[in-house]
């Protein structure tokens, strides 16, 4: 059973639906294998858990820090 793992920041449900559709279609086209049993895992991570060039994304980009704060305030 083929698997695709998507590591990303938090995505809305709508974005996950769109990504799953596009990834499935691309998998079928590229591999020639039916995607009937393709499994896609979305691994979402806080912007505080990702660093680029030695800096956390939330320290590099104020809008990401604000999104992270709002997410936590919602009780997540």
Backbone as CSV, one residue per row, in Angstrom:
resi,resn,N_x,N_y,N_z,CA_x,CA_y,CA_z,C_x,C_y,C_z
1,UNK,0.852,-1.166,0.000,0.000,0.000,0.000,0.903,1.235,0.000
2,UNK,0.840,2.073,-1.019,1.690,3.258,-1.068,1.243,4.322,-0.068
3,UNK,2.239,5.041,0.457,1.991,6.121,1.414,2.700,7.386,0.954
4,UNK,2.054,8.511,1.180,2.672,9.822,1.009,2.526,10.528,2.348
5,UNK,3.628,11.084,2.844,3.591,11.845,4.090,3.859,13.308,3.758
6,UNK,2.958,14.165,4.206,3.074,15.604,3.971,3.405,16.263,5.304
7,UNK,4.601,16.805,5.408,4.997,17.569,6.589,4.731,19.034,6.271
8,UNK,3.939,19.693,7.107,3.571,21.070,6.791,3.165,21.806,8.054
9,UNK,3.064,23.128,7.932,2.421,23.868,9.005,0.949,23.488,9.022
10,UNK,0.225,23.967,9.982,-1.204,23.644,10.063,-1.928,24.127,8.811
11,UNK,-2.778,23.258,8.289,-3.560,23.574,7.098,-5.041,23.504,7.435
12,UNK,-5.827,24.297,6.749,-7.277,24.193,6.933,-7.751,22.886,6.317
13,UNK,-8.921,22.456,6.703,-9.487,21.237,6.139,-9.617,21.368,4.624
14,UNK,-10.032,22.528,4.156,-10.200,22.748,2.721,-8.883,22.575,1.973
15,UNK,-7.805,23.072,2.550,-6.497,22.931,1.910,-6.041,21.474,1.902
16,UNK,-6.342,20.728,2.964,-5.991,19.305,2.999,-6.761,18.531,1.938
17,UNK,-8.036,18.847,1.783,-8.850,18.183,0.760,-8.252,18.443,-0.623
18,UNK,-7.895,19.697,-0.899,-7.326,20.055,-2.200,-5.976,19.363,-2.411
19,UNK,-5.133,19.354,-1.392,-3.823,18.703,-1.506,-3.974,17.202,-1.731
20,UNK,-4.873,16.574,-0.992,-5.076,15.136,-1.142,-5.512,14.798,-2.565
21,UNK,-6.407,15.584,-3.113,-6.884,15.359,-4.477,-5.742,15.489,-5.480
22,UNK,-4.998,16.588,-5.390,-3.903,16.840,-6.341,-2.783,15.804,-6.209
23,UNK,-2.422,15.465,-4.966,-1.362,14.468,-4.768,-1.774,13.103,-5.306
24,UNK,-3.028,12.742,-5.095,-3.525,11.460,-5.595,-3.476,11.415,-7.117
25,UNK,-3.929,12.472,-7.751,-3.906,12.524,-9.217,-2.473,12.482,-9.745
26,UNK,-1.572,13.210,-9.103,-0.168,13.221,-9.534,0.472,11.846,-9.331
27,UNK,0.150,11.180,-8.237,0.683,9.849,-7.979,0.257,8.875,-9.073
28,UNK,-1.011,8.894,-9.407,-1.513,7.993,-10.454,-0.851,8.280,-11.801
29,UNK,-0.769,9.556,-12.161,-0.140,9.927,-13.433,1.334,9.528,-13.465
30,UNK,2.046,9.856,-12.408,3.487,9.642,-12.385,3.900,8.198,-12.235
31,UNK,3.128,7.427,-11.495,3.523,6.045,-11.224,2.848,5.028,-12.133
32,UNK,1.685,5.407,-12.667,0.923,4.451,-13.455,0.209,3.425,-12.581
33,UNK,0.286,3.619,-11.266,-0.349,2.708,-10.306,-1.670,3.326,-9.864
34,UNK,-2.707,2.492,-9.791,-3.995,2.977,-9.305,-3.853,3.461,-7.866
35,UNK,-4.417,4.589,-7.579,-4.309,5.168,-6.243,-5.461,4.735,-5.336
36,UNK,-6.131,3.672,-5.696,-7.272,3.194,-4.923,-6.948,3.002,-3.443
37,UNK,-5.722,2.566,-3.160,-5.337,2.314,-1.770,-4.236,3.256,-1.285
38,UNK,-4.024,4.345,-2.002,-3.008,5.316,-1.599,-3.404,5.950,-0.273
39,UNK,-2.457,5.981,0.646,-2.683,6.592,1.954,-1.854,7.864,2.021
40,UNK,-2.485,8.964,2.410,-1.790,10.235,2.570,-1.910,10.646,4.035
41,UNK,-0.769,10.884,4.656,-0.726,11.333,6.047,-0.343,12.806,6.068
42,UNK,-1.095,13.606,6.795,-0.742,14.998,6.997,-0.140,15.123,8.392
43,UNK,1.120,15.482,8.459,1.825,15.701,9.723,1.984,17.209,9.883
44,UNK,1.166,17.790,10.723,1.189,19.238,10.894,2.049,19.612,12.094
45,UNK,2.775,20.696,11.928,3.685,21.129,12.971,3.506,22.611,13.255
46,UNK,3.712,22.951,14.497,3.702,24.345,14.918,4.838,25.085,14.232
47,UNK,4.625,26.342,13.950,5.694,27.166,13.399,6.842,27.298,14.405
48,UNK,6.564,27.054,15.678,7.616,27.060,16.694,8.497,25.816,16.600
49,UNK,8.079,24.833,15.833,8.836,23.585,15.710,9.656,23.515,14.430
50,UNK,9.756,24.620,13.714,10.498,24.640,12.456,11.489,25.798,12.495
51,UNK,12.739,25.494,12.156,13.763,26.539,12.100,14.415,26.532,10.730
52,UNK,14.750,27.703,10.261,15.474,27.869,9.001,16.657,28.794,9.291
53,UNK,17.827,28.363,8.905,19.000,29.200,9.134,19.265,29.486,10.599
54,UNK,18.876,28.563,11.474,19.131,28.723,12.898,18.107,29.546,13.648
55,UNK,17.025,29.971,12.973,15.990,30.768,13.636,14.635,30.104,13.475
56,UNK,13.846,30.138,14.560,12.481,29.623,14.478,11.675,30.483,13.517
57,UNK,10.754,29.844,12.805,9.923,30.594,11.865,9.151,31.712,12.566
58,UNK,8.711,31.453,13.792,7.955,32.477,14.515,8.829,33.671,14.885
59,UNK,10.138,33.478,14.968,11.043,34.594,15.237,11.388,35.340,13.946
60,UNK,11.283,34.657,12.833,11.629,35.256,11.549,10.474,36.057,10.948
61,UNK,9.253,35.623,11.234,8.093,36.206,10.568,7.001,36.508,11.591
62,UNK,6.761,37.771,11.906,5.752,38.139,12.908,4.357,37.603,12.604
63,UNK,3.982,37.512,11.333,2.631,37.006,11.020,2.496,35.540,11.412
64,UNK,3.564,34.782,11.319,3.512,33.376,11.733,3.409,33.276,13.250
65,UNK,4.107,34.143,13.944,4.012,34.169,15.404,2.584,34.494,15.831
66,UNK,1.947,35.413,15.137,0.569,35.782,15.460,-0.386,34.628,15.182
67,UNK,-0.204,33.931,14.070,-1.054,32.770,13.763,-0.889,31.687,14.822
68,UNK,0.325,31.479,15.271,0.588,30.484,16.308,-0.097,30.872,17.617
69,UNK,-0.022,32.150,17.967,-0.672,32.636,19.188,-2.182,32.430,19.123
70,UNK,-2.793,32.762,17.994,-4.233,32.601,17.824,-4.639,31.140,17.917
71,UNK,-3.853,30.277,17.325,-4.146,28.838,17.368,-4.153,28.340,18.810
72,UNK,-3.170,28.750,19.576,-3.080,28.315,20.977,-4.218,28.868,21.813
73,UNK,-4.638,30.086,21.536,-5.737,30.695,22.264,-7.062,29.981,22.012
74,UNK,-7.156,29.306,20.886,-8.367,28.553,20.557,-8.419,27.225,21.315
75,UNK,-7.393,26.957,22.112,-7.394,25.751,22.935,-6.758,24.537,22.290
76,UNK,-5.903,24.762,21.315,-5.245,23.640,20.636,-3.914,23.350,21.280
